[in-house]
Amino acid sequence: MAINTFARKEIKFLLSMDQYEGLMEAIPQYMNPDKYCIGGKEYGIYNIYYDTPDDFLIRESLSKPYYKEKIRLRSYYSPAQPDSLVFLEIKKKIGGIVTKRRVSMTLAESDEYFATRRKPEATKYITEQVFRELDVFLNNYPVAPKQYISYQREAFFGKDNSDFRLTFDRKITERRYDLGLDYESYGNYIIGADQRLMEIKVSDSMPDWLIDKLSELKIYKTSFSKYGKAYTNYIRDQVAQKSGRRIYVSGISMVNNNNIFMNRSV
């Protein structure tokens, strides 16, 4: 079983195609492609996000607290088979610093773990430690599959600093049904075909060349959560069905101009 852990800052930007192409002109000088992206290739990422019956985790995240956490199951193949490798991840953000811990298992083993808490055999102490953390999380939150998110990714890492990563995501796809990694990837897009979601993942500061290029291309930091955007779209669809009325859905108070007011009391 494999495990990944890290702590870093993740800074997001929503790019037009002109901005994306302008930035890509500079990247080969300073960065190398991920091993799965050599020759301009991309790879797919397919996720199931888990949440409580009242969507507490995403509602809490959207309220931008100092501390937030989420859990998801991830595959790099679609559709996944029972013996396909998947990754169960617990991700936390504390004061702008993101930490992620994950364990790997087969899709069938993940189903068994969620149903009975039976764990695959672990040979490393750190794997057992992460499973204990996952057990605590699942004991605190009665979660179930709530949101599918997939996307195609280009990834690069710094030539002088391999901890510095840059990713570009497109075809960000969501649905709130057929919530399994054993289904094909399909649903609604949450960014335009002419847009790219860029993430800078860095443990310290951005390099000067990138700061200069962002300024030149007028690329500005944004707040963007894939799950958050999908959930916000879902809530707005609910509002559209009840237009002209004030409604209450999953702990969010809505008004008829589509402004969202968080209610964290549930």
N, C-alpha and C positions, 0 to 999 in steps of 0.2 A: 504494500500500500504506500502511495506517495503522499507527502504533505508539503504544503507551501505556507509560509508565514512571512509577513512583511508589515512595515509601517512606513507610510509615505504621504505626501500631499498629492491630491488629484485636482487639477484645474481644468475646467471645461470651456470650450469655445464652439459656437455654431457658425460654420463657415459657408459662404457662397462658393460656387465652383471657381470663380475668378480668384478668390482668396486661397482656396485649396490649391489650385494650379500654381499660383505665385509662390506659395510656401514650398510646394514640392520641388520647385526649381533649386532651392537652397539645400534641401535635406540630404542629398547624396554626398555633399561635401563634408557634412558633420555627423551623419548617422548611417548605420548599417540596417538593412532590412532584417526583421525577424526571420528565423530559419524557414518558417512556413510562408514567407512573403517574398522570397527571392524571385526576381524576374517579374515583379509587378503583381504577384499572386495575392489573393486574400484567403482568409479562412473564416468559417462560420462559427458563431457562438450561440448556443441555444439554452435558454434558462426557464426554469419554473420558480417563481417567487411564492413563498408561503406567507400566509397572514392569518390573523384571527377572524372569527366570524364577522366582527364589526370593523375590519380593516384597520385595526389600531396601529400596526407598525408603519404603514404608509402614511396614515394621517399624522402620526407623531413626527415622521420624517419631514413631511411637508410644512410643519410648523417651525422647522429649522431650530431644533433644540441644540444645546451644547453637546449632548451625547445622544446618539441614535444607533440602532442596530437592525440588521435584517438577516434573513436566511434564504438561501436559494440552492437549487440543484442545477448543475451545469453540465452540458455535454458539448463536444466538438464534432458530433456526427448527428445527422438528421435524416430519417428517423433513427433513434437509438434502438438497439436490440436488447433483450434481457441480459446478455453477457457483455454489452458495451460498457466501457469505462466511463463513469460519471464522477463528478466532484460535488460533494456537499460542503457548502461554504457558509461561514458565519462572518459577516462583515460589520465593522463598527467604525463610527466616526466620532472622534473626541476632539473638540476644539479645532477642527480643520485637519487633523491628522487621521488618515485612514489606516486601519489594520484589518488584515484578512487572514483567516486560518481555514484550512480546508483539508478534508480527507478524501481519498479516492476509494471507489468500490464499483461493483457492477450495478446496472440499473435494477436488476432483480434484488440485489442486496440492499439497495436504498429503499425499495418498497418494503422489504422485510423490517428494516430498521425503523421506518416511520410507523409501521403497523404494530410492532412488538418490542422495539428498542433492542432487538437482537443485533449484535455488531459483528462485522466480519472479523476474522482473526487478525490481531495486530501484533507485530513483533517489536515495535518501537514504543518507548515510553511516551514520546511526544504525541504519537497517534492516540494513545489511550487518554492523554491529557485533553486533546481536542474533543474527543468523544464525550468526556466528562462535561466539557463546556457546552457541547451540543445538547447533552441530556438536561443540563440546568436550563438552557434556553427553552427547550421543548416542554419542560415541566412548568415553566413560568407562563408560556403562551400556548394556548390550544390551537395550533396552526393547522391549516390545510392548504392545498394548492389553490392559488387565487389569481395568478397572472402569468401568462406566457410572454416572453420577450426574446427575440432573436435578431441578429444583425450580422453583416459581413464586415470584417475588420482588416485593415492594413496596419502593421505595427513595425516600429523602428526603435533602435536603441543607440545611445551615444557611442561614438568611436572612442572617446576618451573616458567615458563613464557609462558602463553598461547598466547601472542602476537608473539612469535617465532614460525614460521611455516616452514615445509619442505614438498615439494610436488615432486612426481615422475610421469611424463607423458609418456605414450607409445601410439602406434597406432595413432600418430599425422597425421591426414588425411586432405587433401586439395582438393578443386576443385574451378573452376571459372565459373561454370554453375550450373543450378538448385539451385539458390541462395535464398533458403528459408528454414526456420527451420521446415517446414511441410514436407520436404523430408527426406528419410532415410539417415543415415550416410554412405557415400561411397566416394571414390576418390583415390588419390595417397598418399602413405605414404612419409613423408619427413624426417624421421629418420629410421634407420634399426630396424628390429625386435629384434636384440640383443643390442639395446641401450635404455637408459632412459634419458629424459631431467629432470634434477633436478633443482628446484628453492628453494633458501633460502630466506624467507621473514621475515625481521627483522626490528624493529624500532630503534635498537641501534647497538650492536656489536654481532658477532657470539660467542657462548660459546666455552670455551677452548677445551672441549672434541671433538667438531666437527672440530675445526681447526687441532687438532692432528690427527684425523682420515682421514681428507682430505689429509694431508701431507703423512701419512703412505700409503695410497692407490694411491698416485700420481694423485689426482683429482684436476684439475686446472680450474679456472674461464674461462668462454667463453662468447662471445657476440652472442646471439641467439634470434631472433625474429621469432615466428611461421609465422606470416603474412609476415614478411620480407623474410624468407626462401622460402615460397610459391611463392612470387612475383618474387624473383630472379630466381627460377626455370622456371617460366613462361617466363621471358625475355630470358633466355638461350634457351628455346625451339624456341622462335622467331628467335634467332640468328642461330640456327641449320638449320632452314628452308631457311636461306639466307646466307649460309656459304661462306666465302671468301669475303664478302662485309661488309663495314661499314654501320651500319644502325642507325636509331634514332627511339626509341620506347618510348612513354609516358614520354618524358623528360629525358631519359637516353641515353647517347651516348655509343655505344658498339663498341668494336674492335673484330677482328676475333679470338683472343686467349681467348675470353670469359671474359676478365677483364671488370669490370663495372666502368664507370665514371659517377658520378652524375652530372646532369645539373639542377641547381635550379633556372634557369632564367624564367621558365614558370609558 
